[in-house]
Amino acid sequence: MENDSSIAQIAAMLRDEITRLRPGDRLPSSREIMRRHAVSPVTVSRALGQLAAEGKVITKPGSGAFVAPRREPVRDAADLSWQTVALGDRVVDDDPMTALLARAPEGVVPLTGGYLPPGLRPDKQLAAAATRAMRRPGVWGMPPLNGVDELRRWFASQAGGDVTAADALIVSGGQAALSHAFRALAAPGTQVLVETPTYPGALAAAKAAGLRATAVPVDRDGVRPDLLAEAFAVTGARVFLCQPTLQNPTGATLTLERRRQVLEVARAAGAFVIEDDYARWLTRQAPPSLVSVDTHGTVVHIHSLTKILSPSMRLAAMVARGPAAHRLRAGQLVESFFPARPLQEAALEFVGSPAWRRHLASVHAEIATRRDALAAALAAWMPWAEPYVLPIGGMHLWLRLPAQTDERALVEAAKRDGVLVSAGRMYFPAEPPGPHLRVTHIAAANVAELAEGVRRLAGALPPA
């Protein structure tokens, strides 16, 4: 039997020789190795076979053995499973937001989304305003920590009532404002009341802040004050998130009487109302904001420029009074200092110019046209899918589907047929009462594309 130690010795010597050669160089012949080391042909053959198995040599019958090409060592994939234990169960669910922010592929009609299309955005006017703003003294310096004074004053005037610039804090968009508000006003592990259905981004922000969302139903006039009072009593919650104007997704607008009742209920519960006034500029008929009639510091008011101008205009104002205002400001300072001053100055330049009013008039007219066109197309192609309300503005219609409809299957079928819509399930913090869709009129290129999108959607699920 061949001596294994001899094989190992020959293999080791050949490995050493390989380090001095280049890939493709020929090793000494088997006869030369036998002569040099006084070993048998079997020992040489097995040593070369071992090196071939290691990938160090290539043997070619009749030609000899050659140095194999160098291979980079393959590293084992890093084992990151330890992070699961370290992170715990604080999962941030970004699936709904990813779905809402996704761009429609070429040839697909977007009946979802929440931003103005390129043809309706005031891109040139914003660029001109930004150019003028860049000439302002100190534009690249540090802004006041609460935001540029004139911009805070402008936001305060839009909120109405006796709101002043001192009450306003400039933050980086409405989504950031919601996150700030949840963290500042409610302790992790506690409950927060939300309308149902409601904006998925708010549900995600609440969950990321460690809060548990409890649903309060809405009807065609907005949230029901009687059920809101009951929810406060049952849960002990100290925060209620409300979209009083053009509630997303239903489009309901809270009546003036209910606005007063909501404030009374919240005050009796010793609770805050976060007023997400995201749609204030998406209608000509916005009622007075909740904060404009609040005299007790109950309301934390949020309104953003993003929806009415551009997805990259990430600026919003938060209006609050008392210790809540201090906590909100402290939270922003610790987390992100302040929004970029050039963006604040550009926004201020635009809203102070005639282009702002012209833009509002153009958007309001387009919204009315598109809303009516969408409603007409739905009535023609999908009479079984009734809009919840015909809203006074905004971007969406909320559709109630027949009870037997599989909304997830419908959304996937619609996508295959070339149209994107939003499944209703993501808008509910608890089990939904039935299948729904949110369809958006603002993202399509024009009214003709809007009608084509509805036709494709109808084809994805024929009426029962």
N, C-alpha and C positions, 0 to 999 in steps of 0.2 A: 504493500500500500504506500502511496506517495506520502512523504513527510509534509504535514501541513505547515510546519514552521518554515520549511524551505520555500514553499509557495508564498507565504507571507513576506519572507525576506526579499524574494525576487520582486514581488509586487511593490514593496516599499521602495526599493532601489529605482524601479521604473517610474514610480510617482515622482521621486526626487528629480530624475532626469527630465520628466515632462515639464517641470517648472522652469527649466532652462531653454525649452524649445517653444516654437510658435505653433499655433493651430495649423494643422496640415503637414507639419514636418514628420518625416518618417523615422520611426524608432529603429534601433539596431535589429538585425534579423534574428530569428529564433536561433539559428546556428551560432551567431556571434554571441548571443546571451548565454547559450549553453557552454561555449568555449570559455567566455570571460568568467563565469561563475561556477563552472564545473557542476552543472545540474543536468537533469534528464530532460528530454523533449516534453514529457508529460508535465513536469513542474513549470516549464516555460509556458506551455499551452494554457494550464490552469491559471497562472498568474495574469496572463493577458486576458483571459476570459473574465477574471475578477475585475480588472481595470475597465474592460468594455461594459460590464454591468454597472460600474460606477459612472459611466459616461465620460471617462477620461481618454479612452482610445477608441479608434475605429479600426477593425480588422477587415482586410480585403484579401480573400483567398487568392494565392498566387502573386500578390503584390506586397504583403506585409502588414504591419500595424502602424497607424498614423495618430498623431495627437488630435483629439477631438476639438471642435470649436468650443471656446469658453462659454460657459453658461452662468448667468448671474444666479447667485443663490436665491432660492425661492423662500421668502419669509412666510412664516405662518401668519395667517390673518389674526389681527389683534383681537383678543377676547375682551369685548366691552360689556359683557353681561353684568359685571359688577355694578355698572351704573344704574341698572334697574333697581337694585336694592337702595343705593344712595339717593336716588331721585324720589323714591316713594311713589305715592299714587296721585301726585299733583299734575295730572294730565291736562294739557291744553289742547282742546279739540279745535283744530283749524280747518277741518274738512268743509264746513258750511261756508267759511269765508273764502277758501280757495275756489269753491264752486261759483260763488257770486262774483269773484274778481277775475275768473278765467276769461280769456279772449276767445271769441268765436272763431273757429277755423274758417279758411277761405270757402265761400259758397254756403256757409251756414248762417241762418237768420237768427240774430240774438233777440229773443223775447225775454231776456233777463239782463241784469246789470243795474247800476245805479248812478251812472255819470253821463253827462252830456256827450253826444257824439261829436266828432271833429267838426262837422259843418255847423254846429250850433255853439261850440265853444268860442269865446272871444279871444282866440289865440293871438291875433295881430295886435289887438288893443292891449292885451296883457303884456305883450312884448314891448310895445311902446311905453306903457306905464312903467315897466321894469327899467327901461332905458332912462327914463326921466328920474326914477327913484335912485338909480345908481349915482346920479350927480349930487344927491343930497349930502350935506356935510355929515361926516361921522357914520355913513351908512354901513361901513364895515367894522365899526366899533361895537362894543358891548351895549345892548339895549337895556332900558330899565328892566329889572327882574320880572315885573308884572306884565311887561309888554310896552310897546311904544305908546306914549301918552295919547296922541291923537287917534290912534287906532282903537284904544280902549274907550275913548270918548265916543267914537263913532258906533262901536258895538253897543255901548250903553244906550245911545239914542235909539237904536233899532229895537232893543229889548222893551223900551217904553216905560211908562210910569215914572217913578222918581229914581230910577236906576242911574247911578253916576259912574264916571270913569274909575273912581276908587273901588267900586264893587266888582270890576271886571278883571279877569286874568286871561292873558293870551296863551293858548296852548297849541300843540301841534296836531290839530284836526279833531273832528268829533269823536273818532274812535279812541284816541288818547284821552279825551275829556271824560268819556264814560269810564275808562279804566281808572283814571285819577279819582273820579267821584266814588266809585265802588270801594276803592281801597281807603279813601279818606273817611267815608261816612259809615261804613259797616265793618264790624270785626270779623275776621275769618271764622268760618264755621256757623255763622248766623244766617238767617233767612232774609232774602230781599224779595219784595213783591214786584211782579212784572205783569204787564198785560198779556193776554193770550188770545190769538197768536201775537208774536212780537218779532222784532229785528234779531236775527241769529247772532249778529256781532255783539249785541248786548248780552245775550245768554252766554256767549263764549267769554266775554270780559268778566262777567260775574263769576263764572266758574273758575277762571284763572285767578281771581281775587280770593278764592276759597269760600265763596258764598253759595247758598242753595236757593235757587229761584223757585218761587211759589206763584202759581198762575192766578190771575184775576181776569174773568171774562170781560170781553167788550161786546157791544152791540153796534147798531148803525149810528148811534150817537156817541160812541166812545166807551171808555171804561164805565162800568156800573158802580156808582158810589155805594150802594147798599152792600154789594159783594166785597168792595174794597174795605169797608168798615168791618165786615165779618172776618176777612183775611187778616187784618191787623189784630183783631181780638184773638183769633185762634193761634197765630204764629208768634205774636210779640215782636214782629219785624219793626224796624225803625227807618226803613228806606223803601220808597215806591218809585219805580222807573215808569215814566209816562211819556208818550208821544201824543200830545193833545191835538196837534194839527196834522192831518193827513197821515194817520197812524200807519206804520209799516208792519204788515203788508195790507191791511184791510182798506186803507184809504179813509177811514172814519175820522171825523173832526168833532172833538168834544164841544158840546153846546156851552153857551155862556153860563147857563144855570148849573150844568154839571161841573164846570170849572170851579165855580164857587163852592159847590158841595165837596169836590175832591180836596180843596184846601181845608175846609172845615173838618173833614174826616181825618186828614193827616195831622192837623194841629191837635185834635182831640187825642190822637194816638201818640203824640210827642214824636212824630216821625218827619223825615225829610221827603220831599218830592223832587226827584231828578227830572227836570223838564227837558227832554231831548227835542228841541225845536228845529230839527234838521230841515224841515220843509218850509220854513217861513217865507223864503223867496221863491218858492215853486208854485205860488198862487197869488192872484190879485186880491183874494178875499180872506187873508189870514186874520182870525180873531185876535184880540189882545192876548199877549202871552200871560202865562200863569204868574210869572215873576212880576209883571207890571201891576198886578192887583194884590200881591203878597205884602203884608205889613208886619210879618212876624219872623222873617228869616226862614220860612218853611221851604222855600223853593231854591234849588240849585239849578240854574238855567244854563243850557248849552245851545249855542248855535254856531254853525260852521259855514265857511265860504266854499267848501269843497264841492258840494252838490251843484251850486249855481254857477261855478266858474270852471273848475278843472280838477281832476283827481290829484294833480300835483300841487294844488293850492292847499297845502296841509296847514290850515290855520282855523282856529275856532276861539270863541270866548266862553269862559265860564263866569257866571254872575252868582255871587254868594255874599252873605253878610254874617258878621259875628265870628265866633270861633271856627265855624265850618270854613269860612273864607281863609282864615289863617292856616288851617290844616291843609287845604287844597294848595295854597301857595307854597307851603313848606314841602309838601309832597312833590310838587313839580321841581322845586329847586334842588332837592336831594336827588331826584331821579335824572333830570335832564337839563338843569339850569334854566334854559329859556329857548324859545324858537329863534331861528336865524333872523337877524335884523333885516338883511336885504329882502327876504320874503315879506316881512311885515311892512316894510316901506313900499314895496311894489303893490301890495294889496291896498294900502292906504292911498297910494297914488291913483289906483284904478277906481276905487269906490268914490273918490272925490272928484272924478271927472264926468263929463256928460256921457261918456261911453257906458257908464254903469246903468243909468236909467234907460238908455237905448237898448242895452243888452237885456234888462229885465222885461221890457215890453216885447222884445223879440221872442224870448223864452216863453213868456206867458201865452202869446199867440200860438206858438208851436205846440205847447203842451195841450191847449184846448183842441187844436186840430187833430193831434195824434190820439188823444184820449177818445174823441168822438169816432175817429176812424177805427180804432181798436175795438171799441164797443160795437160798432156796426159790423165789423168783420166777424166778431164772435157771434153776434145774433144771426148772421147769415150762415156761417159754417158750423157753429157749435151751440145751437140753441139750448142744449141740455146742460151747458156749463154757464150758470148764471153769475154775473158779477155781484159781489156782496153789496157794494154801493157804487154809484157813479161819482167819484170824488170831485172836489172843487179845484183840484190841481194835482200836483205830484207826478209820479212816473209810472204807477202800477195799477193794475186791477187784480182783485183777489177773487178767484173762481172757486165755487163749490161744485164738486164733481158728483156724478151719480154714486150712490153708496157702494155699489159693487166694483167700482173702479180700483184697479191696482195702480196707484199714482207712480210708484217707482218704475213699474214696467212701462207706463205711459211716457215718462220722462226719457227712458232709454230708447223707446221706439221713436219718439220725436227726434231725438238726437240722430238716430240712424236715417231719419227722413229729412234731416237738414235744418232743424230748428232747435234752439236751446230755450228751455223754460225751467223755472225753479219749483222743485217739489215742495209741497206744503208742509211735510213732516218737520223740516228743519226750523220752522217758525214757532213750534210749540214746545214749551218747557216740560210738558207732561204728555200723556197720551192724547192724540188729536181726536176730535169728535167725528171725523170722517175725512175722506180724501179731498185735497185742495191743490190748486196751482196758483202761483203768482206769475202773472204775465206783465211784461214791461214794454211800454211803447216808445221809450225815449232812445233806446240803444240802436234801433234799426236805422238804416241810412236815410229812409224816406217812407212816406205813407204807402207807396206801392210795395216796398219790401215788407212792411208791416202786415199788409193784407196777405202777401204770399206766405209769411211765417204762420199766420193763423190757418191758412189752407193746409199747410203741411202738418200742423199740429192736429187738425181735425182728421186728417188721413191716418194719423198714427193710432187713433182710437175711434172707430165709427160709433155712432150713437146706438145705444141698446134698443 
